[in-house]
């Protein structure tokens, strides 16, 4: 019995041949397509978003109404290289200095309106 088992193990299976494709491997093409989609969705989208933010910060001007990343609303009094002075309270004339990078967005007339019921 042991002899029969050894004979079965000693026999090699019949060689199998795989058909060869004349062109590039389809798996390789799929990998390239996935990388292309990844590039356009992730890398190019982030680059575009950074450029829009840089344009926003470069175009800040006096009397623009802005919102900071902390949610503070104010009107720009002075714009310097890296700083912005905001007037946050009209009645007490309170002014606060922020870094330009802390400005999240410029507020237009319709941005903070309450929704109609």
Secondary structure, 3 states (H helix, E strand, C coil): CHHHHHHHHHCCCCCCCCCCCCCCCHHHHHHHHHHHHHHHHHHHHHHHHHHHHHHHHHCCCCCCEEEECCCCEEEEEEECCCEEEEEEECCCCEEEEEEHHHEEEECCCCCCCCCCC
